[in-house]
Amino acid sequence: MIESLPVKTRQNPRGAWTRILFCAAFAATSASLSAQISLGTIVDLTQRNSGAVRLAEADVRKAEAALAQSKDALVPSLDVASGLPTFPTVGFSGGVPSILSGSVQAMVLSFPQKQYILAAQSGLKAAKLSLDEAREQVVLDASTAYIELDAVDRQREAAKQQETEAARLVEIEQARAEAGVDPVNDLLQARLTAAQIKLARLHLDTRVATLTRQLANLTGLPVGAIATDRASIPEIPPVRASEAKANEETGSIAGIESARMFARSRQQAAKGDALAVYLPQSTFFAQYNRSTKLLNNAAEYYNPAHPLPTTNFSSGISIQLPLFDLGLRDKAKQSAADALRATVEAEQAQRQDELQIATLTGTLRELDTLAEIASLKQQIAVEQLKTVESQMELGNGASGAPGAPPQLTPKAEQLARIDERQKYQDALNAEFELSKARLSLLRALGHMDDWLRELRGK
């Protein structure tokens, strides 16, 4: 042991307040870690904190700027400059030094520009629909993770109870093996059951840690600060696959509509590039120049009888007629290819969504039946456990009769308890899988608004 050397200490008046504030902060943090957070709050935090949503918002702002740029091409632009030389000019430079020069330029007539504006408007609509799609996706991710965390928490509690029952079973088998009542193989089997239950519980612990980290990343909250509130999880509204067609007509499926609007934007831009190959464009321009003799008298190089004027102004309309421009034609071909690709991708997205809906519909029917089976098995296990407990307490009532079943042992009771807890976990897992499939079908059909209303109603 290392002895501490005696040192002189001095009371720090700030130290006491520092320790008090630290303890208060620690207590507040501990309280926040154990606080329950509703599913609606989790969804709201996820929508504000999601990186996918922020990226989609940036795309919307970019699309808005692109639309403004396409419209501003028709607004006159003004440039102001000064050509005043830094040092006196030697010889003749060919230019007239100016104190101030300005130019105005504006597009007067452009048939392609109208298509470019329409393309930018369609692009903005596509970006907004993509933003809606991103928000719906994070709602699905947050809701699924939250519901799974609640289910896994309950499964883990049941697994801990299983571990206790399995440890008790090992003790019973140990005593029965030492007494010679049961073979050693039964003891080994009990230990194997206990080890398998421990492994399942460790798997649940890992899953809880993973879901906690996932929700922390989605919401921006500290890891471990989220405790689920089961009462905040509403019942998932039922929905049928046949309801998708009515929603497609109104454009409520954001992902499909976004792909369609993006394809339309590409088609309109391609049409504008095609028009630019053949149709003329007209531009207005005006220029003003204020010359100076401060450092260079350019008039000396011209006829002294007609000196250069100080104030100069010119204007006109420029008409550009494309007669032979391979660059414009190549750009039009490229835009047409982009439009075709976007159209095919929109069609593929539509088919993929239809396939997903069909798959989820079939899976949902199976999961509904599996959840019912798991629930019935759990109820049967509960009734069997009650029967075993009753027989353990009162006996089977016919132990002395010929052919009567033997009296149940504590081993049978522990096995019944372990089986009941396992059936309970299976029922919870089947219920979660059913809820996950229902939420995915809501997402595929574009009914996430219904789910959000259910959350806010809680």
Secondary structure, DSSP 8 states (H G I E B T S, - for coil): ------------HHHHHHHHHHHHHHHHHHHHHH-EE-HHHHHHHHHHH-HHHHHHHHHHHHHHHHHHHHHHTTS-EEEEE----SS---S--SS--EEEEEEEEEEEEEHHHHHHHHHHHHHHHHHHHHHHHHHHHHHHHHHHHHHHHHHHHHHHHHHHHHHHHHHHHHHHHHHHHHTTSS-HHHHHHHHHHHHHHHHHHHHHHHHHHHHHHHHHHHH---TT--EE-GGG--------GGGHHHHHHHT--HHHHHHHHHHHHHHHHHHHHHHHHHS-EEEEEEEEEEE--SS--GGGGS-TTS---SEEEEEEEEEE--SS-HHHHHHHHHHHHHHHHHHHHHHHHHHHHHHHHHHHHHHHHHHHHHHHHHHHHHHHHHHHHHHHHHHHHH--S-TTSTT------HHHHHHHHHHHHHHHHHHHHHHHHHHHHHHHHHHHHT-HHHHHHHHHH-
